[in-house]
Amino acid sequence: MEDIEVQAARLRAAAEAKPMKLPVNRRVDESHHVITPDGLSVWFTIQVSPHSRIQEAIFERADRMPSDDECRRWLSLLIPGGDATEAPGMPGSATRRFEAFEHSPQREAPLA
């Protein structure tokens, strides 16, 4: 059985190898997804545009909302050194989504 570090490294490598170009077609292939033995579903993608990059991690369970501890453990491996922010979710949802934004101001168009 793979441990969390190996699974996280595989997800990160898949996202780095195949980043999605913005605007995003929300279909994500299975190489960006893993289900742990205890039922936690983890998705990780990287979305790119000419001036920014978004790393997104989604955690989901069938029976309950994923805990802070399990999300933090995965986030530290998927987005090392990143400042991931949790996106608002629907009340009663068993899904949590986190995003980390990287901007490259030197490549952005000047403001008029």
MDTraj code that builds the backbone (N, CA, C; nanometers):
import mdtraj as md
import numpy as np

residues = "MET GLU ASP ILE GLU VAL GLN ALA ALA ARG LEU ARG ALA ALA ALA GLU ALA LYS PRO MET LYS LEU PRO VAL ASN ARG ARG VAL ASP GLU SER HIS HIS VAL ILE THR PRO ASP GLY LEU SER VAL TRP PHE THR ILE GLN VAL SER PRO HIS SER ARG ILE GLN GLU ALA ILE PHE GLU ARG ALA ASP ARG MET PRO SER ASP ASP GLU CYS ARG ARG TRP LEU SER LEU LEU ILE PRO GLY GLY ASP ALA THR GLU ALA PRO GLY MET PRO GLY SER ALA THR ARG ARG PHE GLU ALA PHE GLU HIS SER PRO GLN ARG GLU ALA PRO LEU ALA".split()
xyz = np.array([
    [0.0845, -0.1199, 0.0000],
    [0.0000, 0.0000, 0.0000],
    [0.0873, 0.1239, 0.0000],
    [0.0578, 0.2173, -0.0878],
    [0.1323, 0.3421, -0.0939],
    [0.1007, 0.4285, 0.0280],
    [0.1992, 0.5043, 0.0734],
    [0.1712, 0.5968, 0.1816],
    [0.1376, 0.7343, 0.1240],
    [0.0967, 0.8259, 0.2086],
    [0.0479, 0.9563, 0.1645],
    [0.1555, 1.0345, 0.0887],
    [0.2811, 1.0236, 0.1303],
    [0.3880, 1.0971, 0.0630],
    [0.4048, 1.0509, -0.0820],
    [0.3979, 0.9216, -0.1052],
    [0.4108, 0.8668, -0.2399],
    [0.2907, 0.9077, -0.3254],
    [0.1706, 0.8983, -0.2684],
    [0.0502, 0.9360, -0.3420],
    [0.0511, 1.0847, -0.3758],
    [0.0900, 1.1689, -0.2802],
    [0.0953, 1.3131, -0.3037],
    [0.1983, 1.3466, -0.4110],
    [0.3133, 1.2810, -0.4074],
    [0.4175, 1.3043, -0.5086],
    [0.3666, 1.2659, -0.6475],
    [0.2906, 1.1566, -0.6574],
    [0.2355, 1.1142, -0.7859],
    [0.1349, 1.2165, -0.8386],
    [0.0473, 1.2651, -0.7498],
    [-0.0511, 1.3657, -0.7915],
    [0.0179, 1.4938, -0.8367],
    [0.1186, 1.5371, -0.7604],
    [0.1903, 1.6598, -0.7945],
    [0.2616, 1.6446, -0.9295],
    [0.3255, 1.5291, -0.9521],
    [0.3955, 1.5045, -1.0785],
    [0.2967, 1.5047, -1.1960],
    [0.1796, 1.4457, -1.1784],
    [0.0783, 1.4436, -1.2846],
    [0.0300, 1.5847, -1.3159],
    [0.0102, 1.6663, -1.2133],
    [-0.0360, 1.8034, -1.2342],
    [0.0718, 1.8884, -1.3010],
    [0.1979, 1.8698, -1.2610],
    [0.3087, 1.9443, -1.3222],
    [0.3272, 1.9025, -1.4684],
    [0.3118, 1.7736, -1.4959],
    [0.3319, 1.7221, -1.6311],
    [0.2200, 1.7635, -1.7265],
    [0.1014, 1.7823, -1.6724],
    [-0.0138, 1.8120, -1.7572],
    [-0.0978, 1.9253, -1.6970],
    [-0.0394, 2.0471, -1.6879],
    [-0.1196, 2.1580, -1.6339],
    [-0.2313, 2.1945, -1.7313],
    [-0.3404, 2.2430, -1.6771],
    [-0.4544, 2.2819, -1.7593],
    [-0.4412, 2.4299, -1.7935],
    [-0.4613, 2.4639, -1.9178],
    [-0.4509, 2.6031, -1.9602],
    [-0.5842, 2.6738, -1.9356],
    [-0.5762, 2.7946, -1.8800],
    [-0.6961, 2.8737, -1.8552],
    [-0.7429, 2.9385, -1.9844],
    [-0.8707, 2.9563, -2.0121],
    [-0.9806, 2.9094, -1.9280],
    [-0.9880, 2.7573, -1.9277],
    [-1.0232, 2.7051, -1.8152],
    [-1.0143, 2.5616, -1.7923],
    [-1.1360, 2.4863, -1.8417],
    [-1.1090, 2.3771, -1.9092],
    [-1.2110, 2.2778, -1.9370],
    [-1.2101, 2.1894, -1.8125],
    [-1.3150, 2.1872, -1.7344],
    [-1.3160, 2.1243, -1.6024],
    [-1.3061, 1.9717, -1.6036],
    [-1.2916, 1.9101, -1.7181],
    [-1.2717, 1.7652, -1.7211],
    [-1.1283, 1.7351, -1.6823],
    [-1.1111, 1.6575, -1.5781],
    [-0.9786, 1.6237, -1.5266],
    [-0.9616, 1.4731, -1.5354],
    [-0.8481, 1.4287, -1.5890],
    [-0.8310, 1.2836, -1.6005],
    [-0.7920, 1.2217, -1.4664],
    [-0.8019, 1.0902, -1.4597],
    [-0.7816, 1.0167, -1.3350],
    [-0.6386, 1.0225, -1.2801],
    [-0.5411, 1.0650, -1.3615],
    [-0.4047, 1.0746, -1.3089],
    [-0.3932, 1.1845, -1.2038],
    [-0.4934, 1.2708, -1.1936],
    [-0.4958, 1.3788, -1.0949],
    [-0.5782, 1.3416, -0.9716],
    [-0.6112, 1.2160, -0.9566],
    [-0.7055, 1.1714, -0.8526],
    [-0.6531, 1.0481, -0.7803],
    [-0.6776, 1.0450, -0.6498],
    [-0.6457, 0.9260, -0.5705],
    [-0.7539, 0.9098, -0.4633],
    [-0.7830, 0.7853, -0.4299],
    [-0.8747, 0.7550, -0.3197],
    [-0.7952, 0.6738, -0.2174],
    [-0.7904, 0.7240, -0.0950],
    [-0.7150, 0.6560, 0.0100],
    [-0.7931, 0.5350, 0.0612],
    [-0.7263, 0.4426, 0.1290],
    [-0.7958, 0.3243, 0.1807],
    [-0.9123, 0.3576, 0.2748],
    [-0.9042, 0.4721, 0.3440],
    [-1.0132, 0.5083, 0.4348],
    [-1.1236, 0.5912, 0.3668],
    [-1.1155, 0.6062, 0.2334],
    [-1.2241, 0.6686, 0.1592],
    [-1.2102, 0.8171, 0.1284],
    [-1.0957, 0.8772, 0.1570],
    [-1.0758, 1.0175, 0.1231],
    [-1.0399, 1.0277, -0.0245],
    [-1.1159, 1.1064, -0.0985],
    [-1.0905, 1.1294, -0.2397],
    [-1.0132, 1.2604, -0.2510],
    [-0.8980, 1.2569, -0.3205],
    [-0.8122, 1.3743, -0.3345],
    [-0.7893, 1.4012, -0.4829],
    [-0.8176, 1.5250, -0.5256],
    [-0.7916, 1.5717, -0.6611],
    [-0.6893, 1.6832, -0.6515],
    [-0.5925, 1.6882, -0.7447],
    [-0.4952, 1.7974, -0.7463],
    [-0.4688, 1.8384, -0.8898],
    [-0.4853, 1.9668, -0.9183],
    [-0.4591, 2.0191, -1.0523],
    [-0.3771, 2.1464, -1.0437],
    [-0.3113, 2.1767, -1.1534],
    [-0.2443, 2.3049, -1.1717],
    [-0.3028, 2.3659, -1.2975],
    [-0.3468, 2.4901, -1.2867],
    [-0.4059, 2.5626, -1.3987],
    [-0.3140, 2.6800, -1.4306],
    [-0.2833, 2.7003, -1.5576],
    [-0.1886, 2.8051, -1.5957],
    [-0.2486, 2.9013, -1.6982],
    [-0.2025, 3.0243, -1.6917],
    [-0.2329, 3.1265, -1.7919],
    [-0.1011, 3.1980, -1.8190],
    [-0.0976, 3.2907, -1.9124],
    [0.0294, 3.3581, -1.9413],
    [0.0905, 3.4321, -1.8219],
    [0.0101, 3.4695, -1.7223],
    [0.0645, 3.5480, -1.6115],
    [0.0351, 3.4931, -1.4727],
    [-0.0255, 3.3760, -1.4630],
    [-0.0536, 3.3210, -1.3307],
    [-0.0632, 3.1693, -1.3339],
    [-0.0634, 3.1136, -1.2157],
    [-0.0715, 2.9696, -1.1984],
    [-0.1560, 2.9457, -1.0744],
    [-0.2503, 2.8539, -1.0837],
    [-0.3379, 2.8204, -0.9720],
    [-0.3209, 2.6722, -0.9410],
    [-0.2882, 2.6439, -0.8159],
    [-0.2831, 2.5054, -0.7700],
    [-0.4119, 2.4813, -0.6914],
    [-0.4809, 2.3735, -0.7235],
    [-0.6097, 2.3455, -0.6601],
    [-0.6115, 2.2035, -0.6064],
    [-0.6495, 2.1906, -0.4802],
    [-0.6651, 2.0590, -0.4175],
    [-0.8097, 2.0473, -0.3692],
    [-0.8710, 1.9346, -0.4017],
    [-1.0090, 1.9090, -0.3613],
    [-1.0115, 1.7797, -0.2809],
    [-1.0770, 1.7865, -0.1658],
    [-1.0889, 1.6708, -0.0764],
    [-1.2370, 1.6400, -0.0593],
    [-1.2703, 1.5113, -0.0668],
    [-1.4114, 1.4727, -0.0625],
    [-1.4270, 1.3378, 0.0059],
    [-1.5340, 1.3255, 0.0800],
    [-1.5716, 1.1993, 0.1423],
    [-1.7190, 1.1738, 0.1147],
    [-1.7571, 1.0489, 0.1106],
    [-1.8973, 1.0142, 0.0875],
    [-1.9807, 1.0307, 0.2141],
    [-1.9167, 1.0128, 0.3312],
    [-1.9911, 1.0073, 0.4563],
    [-1.9838, 1.1324, 0.5422],
    [-1.8828, 1.2177, 0.5216],
    [-1.8672, 1.3373, 0.6054],
    [-1.7686, 1.4333, 0.5397],
    [-1.7587, 1.5526, 0.5960],
    [-1.6627, 1.6501, 0.5450],
    [-1.5219, 1.6083, 0.5897],
    [-1.4219, 1.6180, 0.5026],
    [-1.2841, 1.5873, 0.5416],
    [-1.2386, 1.6793, 0.6558],
    [-1.1598, 1.6255, 0.7465],
    [-1.1163, 1.7015, 0.8642],
    [-1.0049, 1.8003, 0.8292],
    [-0.9871, 1.8991, 0.9165],
    [-0.8774, 1.9950, 0.8993],
    [-0.7431, 1.9242, 0.8964],
    [-0.7239, 1.8277, 0.9874],
    [-0.5953, 1.7572, 0.9952],
    [-0.5618, 1.6829, 0.8666],
    [-0.6571, 1.6083, 0.8111],
    [-0.6259, 1.5331, 0.6895],
    [-0.6038, 1.6267, 0.5706],
    [-0.6791, 1.7362, 0.5626],
    [-0.6575, 1.8326, 0.4538],
    [-0.5203, 1.8981, 0.4682],
    [-0.4851, 1.9428, 0.5897],
    [-0.3558, 2.0079, 0.6111],
    [-0.2394, 1.9166, 0.5765],
    [-0.2503, 1.7896, 0.6124],
    [-0.1415, 1.6951, 0.5835],
    [-0.1190, 1.6829, 0.4321],
    [-0.2267, 1.6672, 0.3566],
    [-0.2158, 1.6580, 0.2114],
    [-0.1669, 1.7900, 0.1519],
    [-0.2220, 1.9021, 0.1986],
    [-0.1827, 2.0326, 0.1438],
    [-0.0344, 2.0595, 0.1616],
    [0.0223, 2.0192, 0.2751],
    [0.1654, 2.0422, 0.2978],
    [0.2513, 1.9654, 0.1985],
    [0.1988, 1.8558, 0.1454],
    [0.2724, 1.7757, 0.0469],
    [0.2419, 1.8175, -0.0971],
    [0.1194, 1.8577, -0.1235],
    [0.0804, 1.8950, -0.2592],
    [0.1232, 2.0374, -0.2952],
    [0.1137, 2.1272, -0.1981],
    [0.1470, 2.2680, -0.2218],
    [0.2513, 2.3103, -0.1181],
    [0.3718, 2.2532, -0.1257],
    [0.4727, 2.2842, -0.0236],
    [0.5114, 2.4319, -0.0285],
    [0.5110, 2.4945, 0.0873],
    [0.5452, 2.6354, 0.0952],
    [0.4377, 2.7271, 0.0408],
    [0.3304, 2.6705, -0.0095],
    [0.2223, 2.7503, -0.0657],
    [0.1252, 2.7941, 0.0410],
    [0.0579, 2.9021, 0.0155],
    [-0.0415, 2.9533, 0.1079],
    [-0.1787, 2.9243, 0.0487],
    [-0.2273, 2.8035, 0.0721],
    [-0.3552, 2.7618, 0.0151],
    [-0.4708, 2.8205, 0.0961],
    [-0.5691, 2.8706, 0.0245],
    [-0.6877, 2.9303, 0.0860],
    [-0.8074, 2.8412, 0.0553],
    [-0.8887, 2.8164, 0.1575],
    [-1.0079, 2.7348, 0.1347],
    [-1.1162, 2.8191, 0.0687],
    [-1.1712, 2.7656, -0.0388],
    [-1.2807, 2.8321, -0.1089],
    [-1.4113, 2.8029, -0.0365],
    [-1.5049, 2.8970, -0.0394],
    [-1.6337, 2.8710, 0.0250],
    [-1.7024, 2.7502, -0.0377],
    [-1.7720, 2.6753, 0.0446],
    [-1.8436, 2.5580, -0.0037],
    [-1.9916, 2.5670, 0.0293],
    [-2.0638, 2.4722, -0.0212],
    [-2.2073, 2.4653, 0.0059],
    [-2.2309, 2.4116, 0.1461],
    [-2.3299, 2.4644, 0.2182],
    [-2.3618, 2.4112, 0.3510],
    [-2.3947, 2.2622, 0.3428],
    [-2.3391, 2.1853, 0.4329],
    [-2.3651, 2.0417, 0.4373],
    [-2.2858, 1.9607, 0.3374],
    [-2.1970, 2.0253, 0.2630],
    [-2.1187, 1.9561, 0.1613],
    [-2.0113, 1.8677, 0.2254],
    [-1.9776, 1.7593, 0.1599],
    [-1.8702, 1.6707, 0.2050],
    [-1.7443, 1.6948, 0.1219],
    [-1.7371, 1.8129, 0.0589],
    [-1.6241, 1.8486, -0.0268],
    [-1.5596, 1.9771, 0.0234],
    [-1.4247, 1.9786, 0.0230],
    [-1.3492, 2.0994, 0.0574],
    [-1.2513, 2.1276, -0.0556],
    [-1.2402, 2.2566, -0.0934],
    [-1.1535, 2.2963, -0.2040],
    [-1.0576, 2.4046, -0.1560],
    [-0.9296, 2.3866, -0.1894],
    [-0.8253, 2.4814, -0.1521],
    [-0.7520, 2.5261, -0.2770],
    [-0.7134, 2.6546, -0.2800],
    [-0.6429, 2.7100, -0.3952],
    [-0.5217, 2.7897, -0.3488],
    [-0.4160, 2.7842, -0.4280],
    [-0.2976, 2.8675, -0.4065],
    [-0.2683, 2.9372, -0.5386],
    [-0.2603, 3.0695, -0.5351],
    [-0.2385, 3.1499, -0.6551],
    [-0.0951, 3.1993, -0.6608],
    [-0.0352, 3.1916, -0.7783],
    [0.0973, 3.2474, -0.8031],
    [0.0817, 3.3436, -0.9203],
    [0.1238, 3.4693, -0.8999],
    [0.1137, 3.5688, -1.0062],
    [0.2531, 3.6111, -1.0495],
    [0.2651, 3.6450, -1.1759],
    [0.3904, 3.6954, -1.2308],
    [0.3628, 3.8357, -1.2845],
    [0.3732, 3.9389, -1.1983],
    [0.3362, 4.0750, -1.2399],
    [0.4132, 4.1264, -1.3615],
    [0.5377, 4.0840, -1.3794],
    [0.6146, 4.1338, -1.4942],
    [0.5568, 4.0870, -1.6268],
    [0.4727, 3.9840, -1.6265],
    [0.4127, 3.9352, -1.7517],
    [0.2688, 3.9823, -1.7685],
    [0.2156, 4.0596, -1.6729],
    [0.0796, 4.1076, -1.6852],
    [0.0756, 4.2330, -1.7731],
    [-0.0350, 4.2522, -1.8387],
    [-0.0532, 4.3720, -1.9217],
    [-0.0613, 4.4941, -1.8313],
    [-0.0024, 4.6052, -1.8725],
    [-0.0103, 4.7267, -1.7918],
    [-0.1542, 4.7780, -1.7826],
    [-0.1852, 4.8412, -1.6708],
    [-0.3171, 4.9003, -1.6540],
    [-0.3255, 5.0274, -1.7385],
    [-0.4377, 5.0493, -1.8025],
    [-0.4547, 5.1669, -1.8897],
    [-0.4750, 5.2920, -1.8079],
])
top = md.Topology()
chain = top.add_chain()
for i, resn in enumerate(residues, 1):
    res = top.add_residue(resn, chain, resSeq=i)
    for name in ("N", "CA", "C"):
        top.add_atom(name, md.element.get_by_symbol(name[0]), res)
traj = md.Trajectory(xyz[None], top)
